Amino acid sequence: MIEMLAVTFFVKPAIIALSILIGLVVARITQASMEQYLNDLDEDDDEYWARQYTPPPPERSRESRYRGEEPVYKSVEEMPRFPTCEYLESIAERKECADKRFLEFVYDNLQYPVNAERNLTEGTVHVSFVVEKDGTLSNIRLHKDIGDKCGLEGLRLIHLMNSKGIRWIPGRKEGEVVRVQIKVPIIFSVA
């Protein structure tokens, strides 16, 4: 009976206190290890880059101005085009030239993620966006990712056009400028 009382009053509380103390020590070590890990990340490392880049939030003022008032089309008579080819005569020539210029922009600015290069990750990332009436891009979304931060890079490239002030030639439906959604493939190839 005395042994049972000793276990109940002395041993169990000691075990509980020891468990709490161990938990606190482990939590402190884990926190210190995480802080050290974050401080030790190399700026050339893919994880560092992914932590540093957070896509900018959508610009609420522009989206709220159009939300509910203007429809977004997926196909119109004159689809939006990347700028720089407006000097050409026909719409077909402008479209062909604009497609080439868009690809040049993408592949001139593409930064192959370190892990993707290391793991030889290849494939196609699909990103969609809406070309607004003023030529800016909104509602930028990732639809297909191949992993190793390639999807993040695809999003970064599309956001970069807004950051650089590149304004697309907006789409037209029945002669009127309209909002149009576009989905683009971005091909990642190690070769």
N, C-alpha and C positions, 0 to 999 in steps of 0.2 A: 504494500500500500504506500509506504513512504517512497519507494522507488518511482511509483506512478506519479505521485505528487511532485517529485523532483523533476521528472520529465516534463510534466505539464507546466510547472511554474518557472523552471530555469532553462531547460534545454530548448523547448519550442520557441520561446521568445528570442533566445540567442540565435537560433537558426534563422528566424524571420529577420532579425536585425542584420545578420551576416548576409543574407540574400539581398536585402535592400542596399547594403553597403557595396556589395559586388556589382549590383545593377547600376548604381551611381558611378562607380569607377569605370565600368565598361562603357557607359554612355559618354563620360568625359573623354575617354580614350578614343571612342568612335568620332566624337566631334572634333577633337584635336587632329586625328588622322585625316578626316575629311577636309579640314582647313588646310593642312599641310599638302594634301593631294591637289587641292585647287590652286594653291600658291605655286606648286611645282610644275603645273601644266606648261608646256612649251607653246609659244605663240604659233609655231609652225604645225602644231598638232591639230588634228581634225576635231577633237573634242573641245579644244579651246575655241576654235573657230565657231563651232555649233553653239557654244554657250554665249559667245559675243554677238552673234547675229540673231536677232529676233525680228521677223518681218514687221514693218510698221503697221499699226492698226489702220483699218480702213478710215478714210476721211469721212466722218459722219455728216458734215454739212453737205457735201456733194451727194452722198447716197440718200440722205433724208430728203433732199430737194427733189430727187427723181422717184423715190419710192412711192408706189401707188399711183403716180401720175403718168409716168411714161413706161410703156411696155419695153421689154428687152427681146429683140428678135434674134433668131439663130441663123436665118437665111434671108437675105434681101437682094434686090436687083444689083446694087453696087455695094459689095462687101468693103469693110474698112481696110485700109492699106497702111503699111509702114511708110513714113514720109520719104521724100527725096526724089521721087520719080514723076512729079507732076508736069514736068516739061514735055513728056512724051504725048503723042497725039491720041492714041486709042486707049480705051480702058483696059483692054487685054494686055497691051504693052506695059502700061503702068502697073498692073497687077503682077506680071512676070518680074519686072524690075524690082518692085516693092518686096516680093517674096525673097529675091536674091539679097537685097539690102538687109532684110530682117535676119536672114541666116548669117550674113556677115557680122551683124551686131551681136547675135547670140554667141557665135564661135570666137569672136574677138574678145568678148568679155567673160566667157566661160572659165571658171576656176574649178578644175577637176578636184573634188574632195580627196583629201589625203588617203583616207581609208578605202575609198572606192578605187583609187589608183593602186594602192597596196594589194587589195583583194581582187584586182582585175575585174571589178564590177562594170558590166556593160549592159546597155538596154536603152529603152525609151521611156522618158518621163513625160506625162501629159499634164499641161497646165491650161486652165481656162481663165478668161478675163472678159470684162465688158468694156468695149470702146464707147466712151460717153460721147455726147454730142459735141463737146469741146475738144475731143481727141485724147483726153486723159484716160487712164486705165483704172478700173475699179473692180471690186468683187473678184480678186485674184485668188484662185483656188487650185489646189493640187488634186488631180484625179487619179493619177497612176504614179507610183513611186517604185524604184528598183532597189532602194535601200542604200546604205552607206552614205547618207546625207545628200544623195543626188537630187532628191525631191526638194530639199531646202535650197540647193543651188539653182534649180529651175525657178523656184519662187523668187529668189534674189534677182535673177536676171530680168524677170518681168517687172519687179518693183524698181529696178535700176532705170528703166525707161522713164518712169515718172520722176525719179530723182534727178535725172539728167535733163528733164524738161522736154523730152521727146513727145510730140503730139502726133498721134495717128490721124490720117485722113478719115473722118467718120463715114459710116455706112449711110446709104440712101435707100429709101423705100418710097416709090411713087414720087420721086423728086425731092422728098423731104429728108432732112438729116434725122437719123434715129439712133437709138442705143442698140448695139449688136454684141452678142456674146461670141467669142472665138475660142476654140480649143486648139492649142499648138503642141506638136510633139518636139521634144528636145532630146536628141540622140547623144548618149554617152558612149564613147568608144575609146578604149585605151590605145589602140594602134595608131 
